[in-house]
Amino acid sequence: MRASPSRKFAGCRKNTHRDVQFQLHVGAKEREETRGKKRCRNKWEPITVPTEAQSGHAANLPWAYLRLPPFPQVAVRVLQLANNENVQLHQLCDLISSDPAFASEVLMVASSLLYAPRYPSTSILQAVAVLGANTLQGMCVTVGVRAYLGKSMSSPALRRLWRHNLACAIIAERLASVGFIDKDMAYTSGILHDVGRMALAVIQPAAYAELLESHRGGAVSILEAERALFGWDHCETGRQMIADWKLPDSFEAVVADHLAPRRTDGAWDVAELVKVSCAMASSLGYASFPGCETAPYADLLDRLPARERRLFHDDAEVLKHNVDETIHAIEAA
């Protein structure tokens, strides 16, 4: 599939109060013209934003300044339609089939070792009949995220992001399977949980990869560094994307709060499940950046409700082996 073009910042300018520096995006033509020219300090300069105390309000640049490349629209429409109780299966099939390249990738995943079908699907309609619309929804989002990253996947740091996302989704699905949360919704939510991070990676792949490689600290500590570089962190970016796509509030809670501490009232829903799944993915070696501080797997098991704690994998190595195999099956498709 065609990869979305990356966006880079061309330079810096100061406002009259000298409290905000930001960089304007350049288009493809300008990038071609400036290729090979020396940029300021030989790298993309970070955006500096006033703190909340200095400005009296949240330190975000306007949303429009991010200029996000569009996420694959077929995947977005599948998410919207699949959450409509009145949707007809043929509508989903027609939508996916409207983009032959996208449909082809979905069929490859559907026929992969991941699902090990007795008879590989040769059409989207057949895939829906065999796997179900909810499973197909997660597949479409997986294909959409991979297409969104496009050529950025060649960067080891950004490929690590992709695998963290996959690991979180796989663990979420398995964790939901031993409880009462829909496993397909859990998988889809896991794939979406870091969509804001994927967007930042697409805007400035080189600069964001450098940040990921150099940052050290807990998972939540990178949010401040992202705000310094982009004016937005990946949780805020994801929340805005979900709102723009008009998806249910349950998805907004997942993308906005997946790094927040577990709730203390004992509530257990898909957002809480993804929080633990995200932390487990990092604990198993699938952290989103190499310097991420992770919690011991045994401690994460203690965060689960009684039923899930009793029935879920108590052996981290067994779970890691299962996750490794599933990621390989998806990437080989």
C-alpha positions as CSV (number, residue, x, y, z in Angstrom):
1,M,0.0,0.0,0.0
2,R,1.1,3.6,-0.4
3,A,2.7,4.9,2.7
4,S,1.6,8.3,4.0
5,P,4.1,11.0,3.4
6,S,6.2,12.0,6.4
7,R,6.1,15.6,7.6
8,K,9.1,17.5,8.8
9,F,9.7,20.9,10.3
10,A,11.7,23.3,8.3
11,G,12.7,26.0,10.7
12,C,11.8,28.1,13.8
13,R,10.4,31.5,14.5
14,K,9.6,33.4,17.7
15,N,6.5,35.3,18.5
16,T,6.7,38.8,20.0
17,H,6.4,37.5,23.6
18,R,9.3,35.0,23.0
19,D,7.4,32.4,24.9
20,V,6.6,30.0,22.0
21,Q,8.9,28.6,19.3
22,F,7.4,26.5,16.7
23,Q,8.4,25.1,13.3
24,L,6.3,25.1,10.2
25,H,5.8,22.0,8.1
26,V,7.1,22.0,4.6
27,G,5.4,20.3,1.7
28,A,6.8,17.6,-0.5
29,K,8.0,20.1,-3.1
30,E,9.8,22.2,-0.5
31,R,11.4,19.0,1.1
32,E,12.8,18.1,-2.4
33,E,14.2,21.6,-2.8
34,T,15.8,21.7,0.7
35,R,17.2,18.1,0.5
36,G,20.9,18.1,1.1
37,K,20.9,21.6,2.6
38,K,22.1,22.2,6.1
39,R,19.3,22.5,8.6
40,C,19.5,24.4,11.9
41,R,22.0,22.5,14.2
42,N,21.8,19.6,11.7
43,K,18.6,18.2,13.2
44,W,15.0,19.1,13.7
45,E,14.7,21.6,16.5
46,P,12.2,20.9,19.3
47,I,9.2,23.1,19.9
48,T,9.3,25.0,23.2
49,V,6.0,25.8,24.7
50,P,5.1,27.8,27.8
51,T,4.3,25.9,30.9
52,E,0.8,26.0,32.3
53,A,2.0,28.2,35.1
54,Q,3.5,30.7,32.6
55,S,0.6,30.9,30.2
56,G,-2.3,30.3,32.5
57,H,-3.7,27.6,30.2
58,A,-2.8,24.2,28.8
59,A,0.5,24.4,26.9
60,N,-0.7,23.0,23.6
61,L,-0.2,24.4,20.2
62,P,-3.3,24.6,18.0
63,W,-4.3,21.1,16.8
64,A,-4.0,22.3,13.1
65,Y,-0.2,22.8,13.6
66,L,0.4,19.0,13.8
67,R,-1.0,18.6,10.2
68,L,-1.5,14.9,10.6
69,P,-1.4,12.8,7.4
70,P,-4.8,11.1,7.1
71,F,-5.2,7.7,8.6
72,P,-6.4,5.1,6.1
73,Q,-10.1,6.0,5.7
74,V,-11.3,2.5,5.1
75,A,-10.1,1.5,8.5
76,V,-11.7,4.5,10.1
77,R,-15.0,3.8,8.4
78,V,-14.9,0.1,9.4
79,L,-14.5,1.3,13.1
80,Q,-17.4,3.6,12.7
81,L,-19.7,1.1,11.0
82,A,-18.8,-1.9,13.2
83,N,-19.9,0.1,16.2
84,N,-23.3,0.7,14.6
85,E,-25.8,-1.9,15.8
86,N,-27.8,-1.6,12.6
87,V,-24.9,-2.2,10.2
88,Q,-25.3,-4.9,7.6
89,L,-22.4,-7.3,6.9
90,H,-22.6,-6.6,3.2
91,Q,-21.9,-2.9,4.1
92,L,-18.7,-3.8,5.8
93,C,-17.7,-6.1,2.9
94,D,-18.5,-3.5,0.3
95,L,-16.5,-0.9,2.2
96,I,-13.4,-3.0,2.6
97,S,-13.6,-4.2,-1.0
98,S,-13.7,-0.6,-2.2
99,D,-10.0,-0.4,-1.7
100,P,-8.4,-3.4,-3.5
101,A,-5.0,-3.0,-1.9
102,F,-6.4,-2.7,1.6
103,A,-8.7,-5.6,1.0
104,S,-5.8,-7.7,-0.2
105,E,-3.8,-7.1,3.0
106,V,-6.8,-7.9,5.1
107,L,-7.2,-11.2,3.3
108,M,-3.6,-12.0,3.8
109,V,-3.9,-11.5,7.5
110,A,-7.2,-13.4,7.6
111,S,-5.5,-16.4,5.9
112,S,-2.3,-16.3,7.9
113,L,-1.1,-18.7,10.5
114,L,-2.5,-16.3,13.1
115,Y,-6.0,-17.6,12.4
116,A,-5.0,-20.9,10.9
117,P,-8.3,-21.3,8.9
118,R,-9.0,-24.7,7.4
119,Y,-10.0,-23.1,4.1
120,P,-8.2,-19.7,3.5
121,S,-10.6,-16.9,2.6
122,T,-10.6,-15.8,-1.0
123,S,-13.0,-12.9,-0.5
124,I,-13.9,-10.4,2.2
125,L,-17.4,-11.8,2.4
126,Q,-16.0,-15.2,3.1
127,A,-13.6,-13.8,5.7
128,V,-16.5,-12.1,7.5
129,A,-18.5,-15.4,7.4
130,V,-15.6,-17.4,8.8
131,L,-14.2,-15.0,11.3
132,G,-17.0,-12.6,12.1
133,A,-17.4,-8.8,11.7
134,N,-15.8,-8.0,15.1
135,T,-12.6,-10.0,14.4
136,L,-12.5,-8.4,10.9
137,Q,-12.6,-4.9,12.6
138,G,-9.4,-5.6,14.6
139,M,-7.8,-6.9,11.4
140,C,-8.7,-3.8,9.5
141,V,-7.2,-1.5,12.2
142,T,-4.0,-3.6,12.3
143,V,-3.6,-3.2,8.5
144,G,-4.5,0.5,8.8
145,V,-1.8,1.2,11.5
146,R,0.8,-0.7,9.5
147,A,-0.1,1.2,6.3
148,Y,-0.1,4.5,8.3
149,L,3.5,3.9,9.5
150,G,4.5,3.0,6.0
151,K,8.2,3.6,5.3
152,S,8.7,4.7,8.9
153,M,8.7,0.9,9.8
154,S,12.2,0.7,8.4
155,S,13.4,2.6,11.5
156,P,14.2,0.2,14.4
157,A,12.8,2.6,16.9
158,L,9.5,3.0,15.1
159,R,9.2,-0.7,14.3
160,R,9.5,-1.2,18.1
161,L,6.5,1.0,18.5
162,W,4.5,-1.2,16.1
163,R,5.5,-4.3,18.0
164,H,4.6,-2.8,21.3
165,N,1.2,-1.9,19.9
166,L,0.7,-5.5,18.6
167,A,1.9,-7.1,21.8
168,C,-0.5,-4.9,23.8
169,A,-3.4,-5.9,21.5
170,I,-2.5,-9.6,21.7
171,I,-2.2,-9.6,25.5
172,A,-5.5,-7.6,25.8
173,E,-7.3,-10.2,23.6
174,R,-6.0,-13.1,25.7
175,L,-6.7,-11.3,29.0
176,A,-10.3,-10.6,27.9
177,S,-10.7,-14.3,26.9
178,V,-10.5,-15.4,30.5
179,G,-12.9,-12.7,31.8
180,F,-16.1,-11.1,30.7
181,I,-14.9,-8.4,28.3
182,D,-15.4,-9.0,24.5
183,K,-12.0,-10.2,23.2
184,D,-12.4,-8.6,19.8
185,M,-13.1,-5.2,21.3
186,A,-10.1,-5.7,23.6
187,Y,-7.8,-6.5,20.6
188,T,-9.1,-3.5,18.6
189,S,-8.6,-1.2,21.7
190,G,-5.1,-2.5,22.1
191,I,-4.2,-1.8,18.5
192,L,-5.7,1.7,18.9
193,H,-4.2,2.5,22.3
194,D,-1.0,4.1,20.9
195,V,-2.5,5.6,17.7
196,G,-1.5,9.1,18.9
197,R,2.1,7.9,19.1
198,M,1.9,6.5,15.6
199,A,0.7,9.9,14.4
200,L,3.7,11.6,16.0
201,A,6.0,9.1,14.4
202,V,4.6,9.8,11.0
203,I,4.9,13.6,11.3
204,Q,8.6,13.5,12.3
205,P,10.0,10.0,12.0
206,A,13.6,10.9,12.4
207,A,13.2,13.3,15.3
208,Y,10.7,11.0,17.1
209,A,12.9,8.0,16.6
210,E,15.8,9.9,18.2
211,L,13.6,10.8,21.1
212,L,12.6,7.2,21.7
213,E,16.2,6.0,21.5
214,S,17.5,8.6,23.9
215,H,14.8,8.9,26.5
216,R,15.1,7.2,29.9
217,G,12.4,6.9,32.5
218,G,8.9,5.5,33.2
219,A,6.4,5.1,30.4
220,V,4.6,8.3,31.4
221,S,7.7,10.4,31.6
222,I,8.0,10.6,27.8
223,L,4.8,12.7,27.6
224,E,6.6,15.9,28.6
225,A,9.3,15.3,26.1
226,E,6.7,14.8,23.4
227,R,5.0,18.1,24.3
228,A,8.4,19.8,24.1
229,L,8.9,18.4,20.6
230,F,5.4,18.6,19.1
231,G,3.3,20.8,21.4
232,W,1.2,17.7,22.0
233,D,1.8,14.3,23.7
234,H,0.7,11.1,22.2
235,C,-2.2,10.6,24.6
236,E,-3.6,14.0,23.8
237,T,-3.1,13.4,20.1
238,G,-4.9,10.1,20.3
239,R,-7.8,11.5,22.1
240,Q,-8.2,14.2,19.5
241,M,-8.0,11.7,16.6
242,I,-10.7,9.5,18.2
243,A,-12.9,12.6,18.6
244,D,-12.3,13.6,15.0
245,W,-13.2,10.1,13.9
246,K,-16.4,10.2,16.0
247,L,-15.7,6.9,17.7
248,P,-17.4,5.8,20.9
249,D,-16.1,7.3,24.2
250,S,-14.8,3.8,25.2
251,F,-12.0,4.2,22.6
252,E,-11.2,7.7,23.8
253,A,-10.7,6.5,27.4
254,V,-8.3,3.8,26.1
255,V,-6.1,6.1,24.0
256,A,-6.1,9.0,26.5
257,D,-5.6,7.1,29.8
258,H,-3.6,4.0,29.0
259,L,-0.6,5.4,31.0
260,A,-2.7,6.5,33.9
261,P,-2.6,4.5,37.2
262,R,-5.1,1.7,37.7
263,R,-8.3,3.0,39.2
264,T,-8.6,2.4,43.0
265,D,-12.4,1.6,43.0
266,G,-11.8,-1.9,41.5
267,A,-13.6,-1.1,38.2
268,W,-12.6,-3.4,35.3
269,D,-13.5,-2.4,31.8
270,V,-11.7,-2.4,28.5
271,A,-9.7,0.8,29.3
272,E,-8.5,-0.7,32.6
273,L,-7.7,-4.0,30.8
274,V,-5.6,-2.1,28.2
275,K,-3.6,-0.3,30.9
276,V,-2.5,-3.6,32.3
277,S,-1.9,-5.1,28.8
278,C,0.3,-2.2,27.8
279,A,2.4,-2.5,31.0
280,M,2.6,-6.3,30.5
281,A,3.8,-5.8,26.9
282,S,6.6,-3.6,28.2
283,S,7.5,-6.0,30.9
284,L,7.8,-8.9,28.4
285,G,10.4,-6.9,26.3
286,Y,8.0,-5.0,24.1
287,A,8.5,-1.6,25.6
288,S,7.8,1.4,23.3
289,F,11.3,2.7,23.9
290,P,14.5,1.0,25.1
291,G,15.0,3.1,28.2
292,C,11.5,2.5,29.5
293,E,11.4,1.5,33.1
294,T,9.0,-1.5,33.5
295,A,7.2,-3.2,36.4
296,P,7.9,-6.9,37.2
297,Y,5.4,-9.2,35.6
298,A,4.4,-10.7,38.9
299,D,3.4,-7.2,40.2
300,L,1.2,-6.7,37.1
301,L,-0.6,-10.0,37.7
302,D,-1.5,-8.6,41.1
303,R,-3.3,-5.7,39.4
304,L,-5.8,-8.1,37.8
305,P,-9.3,-8.9,39.2
306,A,-9.5,-12.2,41.0
307,R,-10.9,-14.2,38.1
308,E,-8.4,-13.0,35.5
309,R,-5.5,-13.4,38.0
310,R,-6.5,-17.0,38.6
311,L,-7.0,-18.0,34.9
312,F,-4.4,-15.9,33.1
313,H,-0.8,-16.9,32.3
314,D,1.3,-16.9,35.5
315,D,4.4,-17.7,33.5
316,A,5.8,-14.7,31.8
317,E,8.0,-16.8,29.4
318,V,5.0,-18.8,28.2
319,L,3.1,-15.6,27.4
320,K,6.1,-14.0,25.7
321,H,6.4,-17.1,23.5
322,N,2.8,-16.8,22.5
323,V,3.1,-13.1,21.8
324,D,6.3,-13.7,19.7
325,E,4.6,-16.3,17.6
326,T,1.5,-14.1,16.9
327,I,3.6,-11.1,16.0
328,H,5.6,-13.2,13.6
329,A,2.4,-14.5,12.0
330,I,1.0,-11.0,11.5
331,E,4.3,-9.6,10.1
332,A,4.7,-12.5,7.8
333,A,1.2,-12.0,6.3
